[in-house]
Amino acid sequence: GISDPTGAMYIRILEAEGKVEFTRLVGRSKMFRLKK
């Protein structure tokens, strides 16, 4: 299950990607506001 190294790595990768997507969305919203 989650105790497996591969499972832990997979979860970490998903979390990292989620954080990247969130920062991208925040950056886009900030840029959009600046353009306005």
N, CA, C and O atoms as a GROMACS GRO file, in nm:
protein
  144
    1GLY      N    1   0.082  -0.120   0.000
    1GLY     CA    2   0.000   0.000   0.000
    1GLY      C    3   0.086   0.125   0.000
    1GLY      O    4   0.183   0.135  -0.074
    2ILE      N    5   0.049   0.220   0.083
    2ILE     CA    6   0.121   0.348   0.088
    2ILE      C    7   0.260   0.329   0.148
    2ILE      O    8   0.348   0.412   0.125
    3SER      N    9   0.280   0.221   0.224
    3SER     CA   10   0.411   0.197   0.288
    3SER      C   11   0.518   0.168   0.183
    3SER      O   12   0.637   0.181   0.211
    4ASP      N   13   0.476   0.130   0.061
    4ASP     CA   14   0.573   0.101  -0.045
    4ASP      C   15   0.646   0.228  -0.085
    4ASP      O   16   0.584   0.334  -0.092
    5PRO      N   17   0.777   0.219  -0.113
    5PRO     CA   18   0.854   0.338  -0.156
    5PRO      C   19   0.795   0.397  -0.284
    5PRO      O   20   0.787   0.519  -0.298
    6THR      N   21   0.755   0.311  -0.377
    6THR     CA   22   0.701   0.359  -0.505
    6THR      C   23   0.571   0.435  -0.481
    6THR      O   24   0.546   0.538  -0.544
    7GLY      N   25   0.489   0.384  -0.389
    7GLY     CA   26   0.362   0.450  -0.358
    7GLY      C   27   0.386   0.586  -0.297
    7GLY      O   28   0.320   0.684  -0.333
    8ALA      N   29   0.483   0.594  -0.205
    8ALA     CA   30   0.515   0.722  -0.139
    8ALA      C   31   0.566   0.821  -0.243
    8ALA      O   32   0.529   0.938  -0.242
    9MET      N   33   0.653   0.773  -0.332
    9MET     CA   34   0.708   0.862  -0.436
    9MET      C   35   0.596   0.912  -0.526
    9MET      O   36   0.592   1.030  -0.563
   10TYR      N   37   0.503   0.822  -0.561
   10TYR     CA   38   0.392   0.859  -0.649
   10TYR      C   39   0.309   0.969  -0.585
   10TYR      O   40   0.271   1.066  -0.650
   11ILE      N   41   0.279   0.952  -0.454
   11ILE     CA   42   0.200   1.053  -0.382
   11ILE      C   43   0.275   1.185  -0.377
   11ILE      O   44   0.216   1.292  -0.394
   12ARG      N   45   0.406   1.177  -0.352
   12ARG     CA   46   0.486   1.301  -0.346
   12ARG      C   47   0.484   1.373  -0.480
   12ARG      O   48   0.472   1.495  -0.485
   13ILE      N   49   0.494   1.295  -0.588
   13ILE     CA   50   0.493   1.355  -0.722
   13ILE      C   51   0.358   1.423  -0.747
   13ILE      O   52   0.352   1.534  -0.800
   14LEU      N   53   0.250   1.356  -0.708
   14LEU     CA   54   0.116   1.414  -0.727
   14LEU      C   55   0.104   1.543  -0.648
   14LEU      O   56   0.053   1.642  -0.699
   15GLU      N   57   0.152   1.542  -0.524
   15GLU     CA   58   0.145   1.662  -0.440
   15GLU      C   59   0.227   1.774  -0.502
   15GLU      O   60   0.184   1.889  -0.506
   16ALA      N   61   0.347   1.739  -0.552
   16ALA     CA   62   0.434   1.840  -0.613
   16ALA      C   63   0.366   1.900  -0.736
   16ALA      O   64   0.366   2.022  -0.754
   17GLU      N   65   0.307   1.815  -0.820
   17GLU     CA   66   0.240   1.864  -0.940
   17GLU      C   67   0.122   1.953  -0.902
   17GLU      O   68   0.097   2.056  -0.966
   18GLY      N   69   0.049   1.913  -0.799
   18GLY     CA   70  -0.066   1.993  -0.754
   18GLY      C   71  -0.021   2.131  -0.708
   18GLY      O   72  -0.085   2.231  -0.738
   19LYS      N   73   0.091   2.135  -0.636
   19LYS     CA   74   0.143   2.263  -0.588
   19LYS      C   75   0.185   2.349  -0.706
   19LYS      O   76   0.161   2.470  -0.708
   20VAL      N   77   0.248   2.287  -0.805
   20VAL     CA   78   0.294   2.362  -0.923
   20VAL      C   79   0.174   2.420  -0.996
   20VAL      O   80   0.174   2.537  -1.035
   21GLU      N   81   0.069   2.338  -1.014
   21GLU     CA   82  -0.051   2.386  -1.082
   21GLU      C   83  -0.112   2.502  -1.006
   21GLU      O   84  -0.156   2.600  -1.066
   22PHE      N   85  -0.115   2.491  -0.872
   22PHE     CA   86  -0.175   2.597  -0.790
   22PHE      C   87  -0.096   2.726  -0.805
   22PHE      O   88  -0.154   2.833  -0.822
   23THR      N   89   0.037   2.716  -0.799
   23THR     CA   90   0.120   2.836  -0.812
   23THR      C   91   0.102   2.897  -0.951
   23THR      O   92   0.102   3.019  -0.966
   24ARG      N   93   0.086   2.812  -1.053
   24ARG     CA   94   0.066   2.862  -1.190
   24ARG      C   95  -0.065   2.940  -1.197
   24ARG      O   96  -0.070   3.048  -1.255
   25LEU      N   97  -0.172   2.883  -1.138
   25LEU     CA   98  -0.301   2.951  -1.141
   25LEU      C   99  -0.292   3.084  -1.068
   25LEU      O  100  -0.345   3.184  -1.117
   26VAL      N  101  -0.226   3.086  -0.954
   26VAL     CA  102  -0.212   3.211  -0.877
   26VAL      C  103  -0.132   3.312  -0.959
   26VAL      O  104  -0.167   3.430  -0.964
   27GLY      N  105  -0.024   3.267  -1.023
   27GLY     CA  106   0.058   3.356  -1.105
   27GLY      C  107  -0.022   3.413  -1.220
   27GLY      O  108  -0.010   3.531  -1.252
   28ARG      N  109  -0.105   3.331  -1.283
   28ARG     CA  110  -0.187   3.378  -1.396
   28ARG      C  111  -0.286   3.483  -1.349
   28ARG      O  112  -0.304   3.585  -1.414
   29SER      N  113  -0.350   3.456  -1.235
   29SER     CA  114  -0.450   3.552  -1.184
   29SER      C  115  -0.382   3.685  -1.152
   29SER      O  116  -0.439   3.792  -1.177
   30LYS      N  117  -0.260   3.680  -1.097
   30LYS     CA  118  -0.188   3.804  -1.065
   30LYS      C  119  -0.152   3.878  -1.194
   30LYS      O  120  -0.166   4.000  -1.202
   31MET      N  121  -0.104   3.805  -1.294
   31MET     CA  122  -0.067   3.868  -1.420
   31MET      C  123  -0.191   3.930  -1.486
   31MET      O  124  -0.184   4.039  -1.541
   32PHE      N  125  -0.303   3.858  -1.478
   32PHE     CA  126  -0.427   3.907  -1.538
   32PHE      C  127  -0.468   4.038  -1.473
   32PHE      O  128  -0.513   4.131  -1.540
   33ARG      N  129  -0.453   4.046  -1.340
   33ARG     CA  130  -0.490   4.167  -1.268
   33ARG      C  131  -0.398   4.282  -1.308
   33ARG      O  132  -0.441   4.396  -1.322
   34LEU      N  133  -0.269   4.250  -1.327
   34LEU     CA  134  -0.173   4.354  -1.364
   34LEU      C  135  -0.206   4.406  -1.504
   34LEU      O  136  -0.195   4.526  -1.530
   35LYS      N  137  -0.246   4.316  -1.595
   35LYS     CA  138  -0.281   4.357  -1.732
   35LYS      C  139  -0.402   4.449  -1.730
   35LYS      O  140  -0.410   4.542  -1.809
   36LYS      N  141  -0.496   4.422  -1.639
   36LYS     CA  142  -0.616   4.506  -1.630
   36LYS      C  143  -0.574   4.646  -1.588
   36LYS      O  144  -0.658   4.735  -1.574
   0.00000   0.00000   0.00000
